[in-house]
Amino acid sequence: MAIMRSSKAKRWMIGFASVGAAAMLAACNAPDEVGTSVEQDPMATEEPATGTDPMAEGTAAEGDTVVDVAASDENFSILAEAIEAADLTETLSASGPVTVFAPTNEAFEALPEGTLDELLLPENQDLLRQVLTYHVLQDEVPAAEVTTGEVPTAAGTPVSIQVDEATGEVMVNEAMVITPDIQASNGVIHAIDQVILPPGLTL
C-alpha cells in the first residue's frame, strides 16, 4: 500500500555576519569581538517547536503506547474514552506489538443515535470490549505490508481487508483507512472512518 498522505518539509534560516556594523560598534567603544558576531536576518523567524500531530503519519512521542497516542489526540478522544470504559487500557499499553484500526470521533458519532451512550454503560462493558478488540490485530502491520485477505483480530473473528493496488486505498470491512501509520511504541494505528462490528453483532 502506498502511504497516502506523507509530506514533510524543513526550512533552515541562516544568519550572516555584518562586518560593517561590527566595525562601527568597535569605534563606539563596544567590546571587541573577533569574528564571532553573527546577526540573523530580522525578517527570518524560526517557527516555534510544537508537538507533533498524531494524525500525521509516523508521528508519536517516544515511548507513547497506542493508548497514549489516542488519549493525546482530539480526533480519538471517544476511542480513548471507550478503551477506558472497556477496561482495555492496560492490555493496549502492554509491550505488543499490535495494530489498531482506530475509529475517529466522527466514526463513533455516525453510529445510530444513542448507541455510543449505551456501549459506554458499565453493564455493557463486555459488548464494548468485543467491539474494540475487533479493531485490534495482535501484530504490527505497517501500511506497506497490508495485503488483501482475511486477518484474525484480538476478538477472535477476522476482518476482511481490501487493498486497491491502483490508488493504495485500504478498506477494513466497510471502513476506509484515512490516516495510516500513526506510530506508537507498542504498535501502529491506522485511523478509519467507521466503527466496524464482528459478524452477527448488532447495536
URLINQUI-V922943 format. One record per helix or strand of 3 or more residues. SS is the DSSP state (H for helix, E for strand). FROM is the first residue (numbers start at 0). TO is the last residue. If there is no record, write none. Layout:
ss->[SS | SS]
from->[FROM | FROM]
to->[TO | TO]
This chain:
ss->[H | H | H | H | E | H | H | H | H | E | E | E | E | E]
from->[18 | 65 | 73 | 88 | 97 | 104 | 114 | 121 | 142 | 148 | 158 | 169 | 174 | 186]
to->[26 | 71 | 84 | 91 | 102 | 108 | 118 | 132 | 144 | 150 | 162 | 171 | 183 | 191]
